[in-house]
Amino acid sequence: MDNKFDIIIIGSGPGGYVAAIRASQLGKKVAIVERENLGGICLNWGCIPTKALLKSAQVFNYISHAEDYGIKVSSGKVDFDAMIKRSRSVADGMSKGVNFLMKKNKITVINGTGKLARGKKVVVTDKDEKKSELSADHIIIATGGRAKELPSLPIDGKKIIGYREAMTLDKQPKKMVVVGAGAIGVEFAYFYNSIGTEVTVVEYMKQGLLPREDADVSKELGKIYKKAGMKVMADSAVTSVDIKGKGCKVSVKGNKDGKEEVIECDIVLSAAGVTPNTEDIGLELLGIKTDRGMINVDDYYQTNVSGIYAIGDVVAGPALAHVASAEGITCVEKIAGHHPEAIDYDNIPGCTYCWPEVASVGLTEQAAKDKGFELKIGKFPFTASGKAKAAGSSEGFVKVIYDAKYGELLGAHMIGANVTEMIAEMVTAKKLETTGYEILKAVHPHPTMSEAVMEATAAAYDEVIHL
């Protein structure tokens, strides 16, 4: 094998493999180094298999409420093992798809653990501890992230688990405590609650569920989860977990009142976020600068060392698959001598695939106020949507935030059925600097869920029809 390349990418997640394909399209000779499975965490242990599990939960919910739709069926029964197997099968299929794309684009895939070396080289150690040395004019670090461990929650993979174990448990737990109410925690809480597990969610932030979202969205999801039988403990922290007995005893302390409560469960899921995989990859050897574990980069992802770049979860910004992909494309286009536009991190959509789904882009109401904007805010509930009512999915709303002076779209926040498919309209509108008046006058199809965007905008301008 010729060990000299134009670009070497360490990591084949949605940042690495997308960067590799774009680089190949641009005529570059590319190698990608991967220590596990092609597709990284997203395809194998994150985005894709979790959505398969969530779909199983959604189907079970539909069957459980079939009579609401005028259909009589025998009561559904959860086959937990079959759900897990389906999820893994979907993930395996996607990983094989990436393997096909690598071959199609003539990208050299090298299995092993990559480490930076001096002279723009990467040393790869395979599973048999055999080392090989590669060199390239440009090296991109795309090693991704892993579950963040809290001092009070040391993950043992058995009683205190991370997201990987949550997708491959041998049996369904009767009681579970989920620590962290971000997207990962909220999605797993929904899944396990839906199939009959008693779920308690503990969140350090005062706002509760999805604390980074608009406060109205968090409040609405909290009501829905409470109605579904989940217990949510906001503004609270896990101080310790006793795993000596058969199950777990979780000590939870209120941040405000200091009161402590002990919750008994079978499993504790630590969903406290993501930490970057930047240890032992040669950063110190090359003098690459970092900040709190994150690699410092410029607008086009070059580090302080010429020819070395970093994208995805190892750099500051949202730890999201679509962000990593966009960064990878931008990075290699710049390397190839193109003039790509720098990514606008104020226009990145965030999606949470619980039920109802949550999607947002731009500023929350509070953030917009903090920036001093005078606002026009519109809200349209799905209870007033004909399509939502017909679908039996009338929970939630669309909320839009405009600058009162110029009509600029500042933010959009949605909670409801399939809103993750709707948010792209607002991302595009924001990218094109569309005004509220233009959205209001863009005729939306009826009956659709997306009408709520137009109606919410109409509400902001005191022109709403269906409220």
N, C-alpha and C positions, 0 to 999 in steps of 0.2 A: 504493500500500500504506500502511495505517495503521501508523506506526512506534512507536506507544505500546502497551505490553503490561503485563500484571500481573507476568509472570515471563519473563525471558530466560535461556536456558541456553546456555553456550558449551561445545560438545562434545556429540557424539551417541553416545558409547559406552554401555555397559550402565548407567552411572551417569546420564548425561544424558538418553538417550531414555526410560528408565524413569521418571525424575523428571518428564519432560515429560508422559507419558501420565497419571501419577497426578495431576499438577497439573490437567490438562484434566478428569479425572474429578471433581475437586473444584470445577469451575466456573471455573477461571482461564483467562485469555487468554494463550496461551503461544507464544513463538518459540524456535526452537532454531537455533544457528549452527554450521555444520560446514564445515571446510575441505577435507575429503576425501570419504569415503563414509559414509553413515549406518550406524550400528552400531559405529563406531570401530575400534580395534585388535582388540578381542575378536572381533567378527563377521568382520572382513576379514583380519586378520593374526595372530590369536591363538587363542582358545579353539576356535572352530568349524573353521577350515581345518586346524589341527594335528590335531584329532580325526579328520578325514577321512583324513589321511595315515596316522595310527596305525591306523585301521581297515583300510586297504589292506595295511599291514604284517602285521596280525593275520590277515587272510584268506590272505595269502601263506604265513604260518607254518602255518595249518591245512592248506593244500594240500600243503605240504612234508611234513607228518606225517599225511597222509590214511590211510596204511596202518595207523597206530596205531588208527584207528577202523573198520578192516575195509573200507576203500574203496581201490580201485586206480584211480589217475588218472595221466595222463601228467604228467611233472614240470612244475611251474609255472615261468613265466618272467616276470621283472619288466619291465614297461613303465613306466619311470620317468616319461616324459613324460605318459603317460596318468594316472598317479597324481597328478601335479602338476595336470593339467587338471581332474581330478575334484574335487580339493581347492578349486581356485579357483571351480569351478561351484557347489559347496555354499556357499561364502562369498558369492558373488554373489546366490544365491537368498535367503539369510538377510538380506542388506542390502536387497533388494527387499521382503522381508517387513516390515522396519522402516519402509520408505517407505510401505507400505500402512497400517501402524498410525498413522503421522503423519497421513495423510489422513483415516483413520477417526475420529481423535480431534480433528480440526480444528486441528492444530498447524501454525503457520507455519514452514516450513523455509527458512533463508537460507544459501546457499552462499557461503563466504568465510572469511576469518580474522578472528576477533573480538578486540577489544582494549578494555579498560575505559577509560572516560573520566569526568571529573568530572560530578557531577549525576546519578548513577545512569543513565549512558548507556553504550552499546556501539557502537564504530565498527567496521563490517565492511568489509573490503577484498576485493573479488572477484578472480577470476583475471586480469581486464583492468585491475587496479589502480584500479578505480572504487570510491569510498567511499560508504557510506550510514550514517546515524546512527539508532540505535534507543534507546528509553528504556523503563524499567520500574521498578516499585516495588521489585522484588526481582530480583537477578541471581545466578545460580549458576554458579560456575566448575567445569567438569567436563572439563578439557582432557587428562586422562589422563597416560600416561607413554610412554617409549620405551626402547629398549635402552641399557643403561648402558655407557659406554666406559671401558675401563681404560687408563691411560697407556701400558702396555706392549703394548696391543692396539688401535691406531687402526683403526677399521673403514673399509675402502676399498670394500666392496661386491663385491669380486671374489675376493680370496684370503682376506681377513679379513672375515667376514660376520656380520650379526646375524640375528635370527629371520626377518625379512622375506625376506631373500635365501635363507635355508635352505629356504623354502617354494616358491621359484620358480627354482631352479638349472636351467641349460640341460641339464646332464648329471649323472649320478650320479658323485660322487667315489669313487675307489678307496680313498683314505685320508683320514680326517678326525680332527682334534683338537677336542674340545669343551671349552671353558674355562668352568667353573662347573657344579656338579652339583646345582643346585636343580631345580625342576620343569621349566623350559624346557630346560635342558641334558640332563636325564635322559630326557625324552620324545624329543628329537631323536636322542640317542644310541641309544635303542631302535629308532627308525624306521630310521635309516641302517644300523645293524648288522643288522637283520632282513632288509634287502634286499641285503646282501652287502658293504657298505662296512666297511673295517677301521677301528674306532673306538677312540680313546684319550680318556679323560675325565680332566681335571685339576681338582682341587678344593683350594682354599686351606685349608679347615677340616679338622681332624684326623679328624673322624667319617666323612668321605667322602661317598658318595652321599646326597642329601637330608639335609644336616646339621642341619636344623631339626626333623626328625622324631625319633621315639623311637629310641634307639641300636640296639635289637633289629631294628627295621625296616630301618635303614640297613645293618646287618650282613647281613641276609637278602638284600636287594636286591643288595648287593655280591657275594655268593656266586652269585646267579643271573646277574648280568652277566658275571662271570668265566667261568662255565660256557658262556655264550653267545659267548665269545671276545673280550669287550671287556677292555681294559686300563684299570684305574682307578688314578690316582696321587693319593692323598689327602695332606693336609698338605704341599702343594706349590704353587708359584707359577710362572707364566709370566713370565720376565724380559725376553724379547725374541722377536721373530719376524722372520726374514730372508726377505723375499719377492723378492729380486733375481733368483733363478733361475726355473726353470720352475714349481716348487712352492713349498712353505714349509718352513723349518727353524725349529722351535719349541724354544727353550731353556727347560727346566723345572728349577727348583731346589727341592730338598727344604727345608722350613722348619726341620727339626730337625737334619739332618746337613749341610746346605749343599751336598750333592752335586748336580752339574748334569748333565743329560742332554739330548741334542738329538734331537728326533723329527721325521722327515720326513713330510710329508703334502701333499695337494692343496689342502685347504681348512681354515681354522681358523674354528670357530664360537664367537663370543663370547657366552656366556650368563651373564653376571655379574650379572644382575638388571635392575631397571627404575629409571629416573630420571624425576622429574616434569617435565611440560611447563609450567613456570611462568615461563619467560623471555619478555620482551617482550609481556606481556599486560596491562600497566598496573598491576601491583601496587604498584610504587614511587610512581607518580603519586598513587595514592589512599592511600598509607601503610599498606597491608595488611601485617601482620606475618607473617614466615616464619621457619622454623628449618631450616637445612641444606637449603634448597630447597623444603621442605614448608610449605604454608599452615597457619597456626595457626587452629583453629576451636574452638567450644564443643561441648557434647554434641549440639547440634542443627545444627551445621555453619555457624553464623554466624561470620564473621571479626570482627576488632576494629572493622571499619567497618560500621555499621548498614545492613542491606539487601543486603549482599554476602556470599555463601556459597560454600563449596567442598566438593566431595565426590570420592570415588574416589582414584585414584593420586596426586593432588596433596596429599592430607592424610595424616597419620601413620596407620599401620595396615596390615593385609595388602593387598597390591596384587592383589586378586582381583575378578573380575567380580561375583560374588554379593554381595560386601561393598559395592561401588559402588552396586549396585541398591538394596540395603537402606538405604544412606545417603541416596540420592536420594529414596526414598519417605518416610523419616523427616523429611528436610529440608522437603519441600513440605507434608507434613501439619502440621508445626509452623507454617509460613508461613500455612497456611489456617486457623489457629486451633484445630486439634485438639490433643490431648494425647498424642502418641505416646510409647511407652516408648523410652528411650535404648537403643541397640544394646549388647548384652553381647559385648564383643570376646573374652571368655574362652570363648565358645561358638560360634566360627566354624570350620566344617569346612574342611579343606585336602585337595585331591585332586590326585593326579599320575596321568596316564593312560598311563604306560608299561605294559609287560606283564611280570609281573603288576602290577595297579594298586596304588596306595597311597592310603589315606584315613585321616584322623585328626581328632580334636577334643579340646580340653582339654589338660591337662598331660601332659607326658612323665613317665616314671618318675623321671628325675633331677630334673626341675623340681618334682615333687611332694615328693620327699625334701628338696630345698633349702628348701621352704616349711615343713618340719617335720611333715608329715603322717605318721601311722602308716598303713601301706598294706596292703590286700589286693589281690594281683595275680593275675590268672588269664590263662592262655594256652591257646588251642586251635588245633592245627595242622590245615590242610586235608587233610593226609594221612589224618586220621581222619574226614573228612567223606564220606559216601556220595555226595552230589551232586557234590562236587568230583572224586572218583575217577571217577565215571561220565562226567563232562565232560572228563576228561583234563587237569584243571587243579588239581592237588593241591599246588602250591607255595604257601608262605606260611602265614599264621596270623591270628587275631584275638587282641589283647591288651587286657585291660580293667584299669583302675586305680580302686580304690575307697578311700575314707577308712574305715579300720578302725573308728573310733569310732561314726560315724553312718551308714555305708553309702552316703554320697554318691558319685555317679559323678564322678570327677575327670578321667578321660581315657580315650579309646579309640583304639587304633592297629591298623590293618589293612593287610595286604599279601596280595593274592590276586586271583583272577578276579572282576571286576565289584564289587569292594569299594566303589567310588565310589557305587554304587547302594545300598549297605548302611549307610553312615555316617549317613544322615539319621535312622535309628532312634535312634542314640546322641545326636545333636544334640537331638532332641525329648525324649528321656529326661532329658538334662541340663537342658533348659529347664524341664521340669516337676518338677525336683528329685527325680527317681525314684531309689530306692535299689537296691542290688544285689539285695536279696531280692525286690523287685518285678519286676525283669527276669527273675530266675531263675524266678519263678512265673508269668510271662507265657508261655503255651504257644506255642512257635514251630512253624511247619509243617515237616513232614518229607516228602521229603528236600529241603532247601534249603541254600544257602550261609549264609543268615542264622541257621541253627541254631547256628553257631559262636559267635554273640554270647551265646546262652543257655549254651552249653557252657563258654565261657571264664569266664563269670560263676560257673557252678557250680564250676569249677576254683578260682576265688578263694575260694570258701566250702567247699572240700574236699568237694564233692558231685558232682563230675564223673562221668558214667556211661561215656562212650565213650573213655576214655583209661586 
